[in-house]
């Protein structure tokens, strides 16, 4: 859960609810890019986040949910390999 001031700042910067937190727009193999949704250990993948994830998968982007920095780092390294 974000602090309301952070949410307002992100909205002014163009952030959209549910869109993955990390975008790596580098094509690899059959994928156009990588999208990563970061979650706390006990975080829940919301319905709007699931919809965005499916949208990106349908558009040819590899999209995953990660629950730690190490998990995200491993996904990035694996994707780029």
C-alpha positions in Angstrom: 0.0 0.0 0.0 1.4 3.3 -1.1 1.3 6.6 0.9 -1.3 8.9 -0.7 1.3 11.5 -1.5 3.4 8.9 -3.4 0.3 7.8 -5.3 -0.4 11.4 -6.4 3.2 11.9 -7.5 3.2 8.7 -9.5 -0.1 9.6 -11.2 1.4 13.0 -12.2 4.4 11.2 -13.6 2.1 9.1 -15.8 1.9 5.9 -13.9 -1.2 3.8 -14.5 -2.8 1.5 -11.9 -1.9 -2.2 -12.5 0.9 -1.6 -15.0 4.1 -3.6 -14.1 6.8 -1.8 -12.1 9.7 -2.6 -14.3 9.9 -2.5 -18.1 12.9 -3.7 -20.0 12.2 -2.9 -23.7 14.9 -5.2 -25.2 13.7 -7.9 -27.6 15.0 -11.5 -26.9 14.0 -14.6 -28.8 10.2 -14.5 -29.3 9.6 -11.6 -26.8 9.4 -7.9 -27.5 10.5 -7.1 -23.9 10.3 -7.9 -20.2 7.7 -6.7 -17.7 8.2 -7.3 -13.9 5.6 -6.6 -11.2 7.3 -6.3 -7.8 5.5 -7.5 -4.7 6.2 -7.6 -1.0 6.6 -11.2 0.4 3.0 -11.2 1.4 1.8 -9.0 -1.6 -1.3 -9.9 -3.6 -1.4 -9.7 -7.4 -4.6 -7.7 -7.9 -7.1 -8.3 -10.7 -6.1 -5.1 -12.6 -2.5 -6.2 -12.4 -3.4 -9.7 -13.7 -5.3 -8.0 -16.6 -2.2 -5.8 -17.5 0.0 -8.9 -17.2 -2.2 -10.8 -19.6 -2.4 -7.9 -22.0 1.4 -7.7 -22.1 1.7 -11.4 -22.6 -0.8 -11.2 -25.5 1.3 -8.4 -27.0 4.4 -10.5 -27.0 6.1 -9.3 -23.8 7.4 -11.7 -21.1 5.7 -10.7 -17.9 6.4 -12.0 -14.4 5.7 -11.3 -10.7 8.7 -11.2 -8.4 8.7 -11.1 -4.6 12.3 -10.0 -4.0 15.2 -8.1 -5.6 17.1 -11.3 -6.1 14.1 -12.9 -7.9 13.8 -9.9 -10.2 17.5 -9.8 -10.9 17.5 -13.5 -11.7 14.5 -13.0 -14.1 16.4 -10.1 -15.8 19.6 -12.1 -16.2 17.7 -15.2 -17.5 15.7 -13.0 -19.9 18.8 -11.4 -21.3 20.8 -14.7 -21.6 
